[in-house]
Amino acid sequence: MARKMADPEFRTQQEQNKTDPHMKRINEFVASLQDKDAGKWLPEVAPMHGGVDARVLSVLRDPGPATKKGKGPGFLCVENDDPTAERQANLFTKYGIDPRDVLPWNAYPWYIHESAKAPNAAQLEDGADVLCRLIGLLPDLRVVLLQGRHAENVWKRVLKRRPNIETELSLTVVGCIHPSPQALWAKPPVPEQRLAKQQKAYEATAAALKDKASPK
């Protein structure tokens, strides 16, 4: 099933609205991280998401090919036309998590040209620095959803920089598998175990949003 980003009208709408009040500071932050001289590019965040109003920070590994301008819309978005985005959108729907409550991000926010290559330790260190700065832009943040081992790894690096961040900001931090279908490519009972961990993480995210509905 084609995602909304496959619709030119929807893509145009996202492009036109990317500096809306809730998203302006986020995409300005993205712009500050671009470095053409160093060959470092990262996608903007689609305004259908929460921006500075986000209560959930959803962290994956690194931007996939579907986020690349030319190949895709140039946005992080659960409506991108690729299997990972589709699975994530379906999970948010299943557990009653509004995409407008979510800010999508990556452990290493820059696009890696060799798409099969994972971020290395130095890149994750850079990603942790950026993540600390990003969190400072999210006054309503309640949950950090770490999807995949690279996301969990980068959070450990965040904690080395700010050991008390979870208690200081009253954050619920949950980890699970990456939403890519590849995360289930394993022999039983591994896929079932991974799916159970994912279910618990999404249930915890939804519960935390209800428990922490009032302002801090």
C-alpha positions in Angstrom: 0.0 0.0 0.0 1.4 3.4 -1.0 2.1 5.8 1.8 0.9 9.4 1.8 4.4 10.7 0.7 3.8 9.0 -2.6 1.0 11.6 -3.1 2.4 14.8 -4.7 -0.3 16.9 -3.0 0.6 15.6 0.4 4.4 16.0 -0.2 3.8 19.6 -1.4 1.7 20.3 1.7 4.5 19.0 4.0 7.1 21.1 2.2 4.9 24.2 2.5 4.3 23.7 6.2 7.8 22.7 7.3 8.3 26.1 9.0 5.0 26.1 10.8 5.4 27.3 14.4 5.7 23.8 16.0 8.3 22.8 13.4 10.3 25.9 12.7 12.9 25.5 15.5 13.4 21.8 14.7 14.0 22.3 11.0 16.2 25.3 11.8 18.2 22.9 14.0 18.4 20.4 11.1 19.7 23.2 8.9 22.4 24.1 11.4 23.7 20.5 11.2 24.0 20.4 7.4 27.6 20.5 6.2 28.1 20.3 2.5 31.8 20.7 2.7 32.0 17.6 4.9 29.4 15.8 2.8 27.0 15.6 5.7 23.4 15.8 4.9 20.3 15.0 7.0 16.6 15.1 6.2 14.2 17.7 7.7 11.3 16.5 9.8 7.8 16.4 8.3 5.4 18.9 9.9 2.8 16.2 10.4 4.9 15.3 13.4 5.1 17.0 16.8 8.1 19.3 16.4 8.7 21.3 19.6 5.4 20.0 21.0 6.4 16.4 20.8 5.9 14.2 23.8 7.6 11.2 22.3 11.1 11.2 20.8 11.4 8.2 18.5 15.0 7.3 17.8 16.0 4.9 15.0 19.5 4.1 13.5 20.2 6.5 10.6 18.2 8.0 7.7 17.2 5.5 5.1 17.2 6.0 1.3 13.5 7.0 1.3 14.4 10.2 3.2 16.9 11.3 0.6 15.8 14.2 -1.6 15.5 12.9 -5.2 14.9 9.4 -4.1 12.3 10.4 -1.6 10.8 13.6 -0.1 13.8 14.7 2.0 11.8 14.3 5.3 11.8 12.0 8.3 8.2 10.8 8.3 6.1 7.7 9.1 4.3 8.4 5.9 7.4 7.9 3.7 7.0 5.3 1.0 9.1 2.5 2.5 8.5 -0.7 4.7 10.1 0.7 7.9 8.0 3.8 7.8 4.8 1.8 7.1 5.5 -0.6 10.0 6.1 2.3 12.4 3.0 4.1 11.3 1.0 0.9 11.9 2.5 0.4 15.3 1.6 4.0 16.3 -2.0 3.4 15.1 -2.2 0.0 16.9 -1.2 1.4 20.2 -3.0 4.7 20.0 0.0 7.0 19.6 -0.7 10.0 17.6 2.1 10.8 15.1 1.5 14.5 16.0 2.8 13.5 19.5 6.0 12.1 18.0 9.3 13.6 16.8 11.2 11.1 14.6 15.0 11.2 14.9 18.1 9.0 14.4 21.0 7.8 16.5 23.2 9.1 13.7 21.1 11.9 12.1 23.2 12.2 8.9 22.6 10.2 5.8 25.2 7.4 5.3 25.8 7.0 1.6 26.5 3.3 1.9 23.0 2.4 3.0 23.9 -1.0 4.4 26.7 0.4 6.6 25.8 1.0 10.2 27.1 4.1 12.2 30.4 3.5 13.9 31.4 4.5 17.5 32.6 7.9 16.5 29.5 8.6 14.5 27.3 7.6 17.5 29.3 10.0 19.7 28.4 12.8 17.3 24.9 11.6 17.4 24.8 11.7 21.2 26.0 15.3 21.2 23.2 16.2 18.7 20.6 14.3 20.7 21.4 16.2 23.9 20.9 19.5 22.1 17.7 18.3 20.4 16.2 17.3 23.8 16.7 20.9 24.9 14.2 22.0 22.2 11.5 19.7 23.5 9.9 21.1 26.6 7.0 18.7 26.6 9.0 15.5 26.2 7.8 12.6 28.2 9.0 9.4 26.4 12.2 8.4 24.6 11.4 5.4 22.4 14.7 3.7 21.4 14.1 1.5 18.4 17.0 -0.8 17.7 20.4 -1.4 19.3 22.0 1.7 17.8 19.4 3.8 19.3 19.9 2.1 22.7 23.7 2.5 22.2 23.4 6.3 21.6 21.3 6.7 24.6 24.0 5.2 26.8 26.3 7.8 25.4 23.7 10.5 26.2 23.7 9.3 29.8 27.5 9.6 30.0 27.0 13.3 29.2 23.9 13.9 31.3 23.7 11.0 33.9 20.6 12.5 35.5 18.7 13.5 32.4 15.9 10.8 32.9 15.1 11.9 36.5 15.6 15.6 35.8 13.1 15.6 32.9 10.9 12.8 34.3 11.4 10.8 31.2 10.2 7.3 30.5 12.8 5.5 28.4 11.9 2.3 26.6 13.8 0.2 24.1 12.7 -2.3 21.4 13.6 -3.7 18.0 14.0 -1.5 15.0 10.7 -1.3 13.0 12.4 -2.6 9.8 11.0 -6.0 8.7 14.7 -7.1 8.7 14.6 -7.1 12.5 12.4 -10.2 12.3 14.7 -12.1 10.0 15.8 -14.8 12.5 15.0 -18.3 13.5 12.3 -19.0 16.1 11.9 -18.1 18.9 13.9 -14.9 18.3 11.2 -13.1 16.2 8.6 -13.8 18.8 10.9 -12.6 21.6 11.7 -9.4 19.6 8.0 -8.8 18.9 7.2 -9.2 22.6 9.8 -6.6 23.5 8.4 -4.3 20.9 4.9 -4.7 22.2 5.9 -3.9 25.7 7.8 -0.8 24.6 4.8 0.6 22.6 2.5 -0.3 25.5 4.8 1.5 27.9 5.0 4.5 25.6 1.2 4.8 25.3 0.8 4.3 29.1 3.3 7.0 29.9 1.5 9.5 27.6 -1.7 8.9 29.5 0.1 9.0 32.9 2.0 12.2 32.1 -0.8 14.0 30.3 -0.6 17.0 32.5 2.1 19.7 32.1 5.3 19.3 34.1 
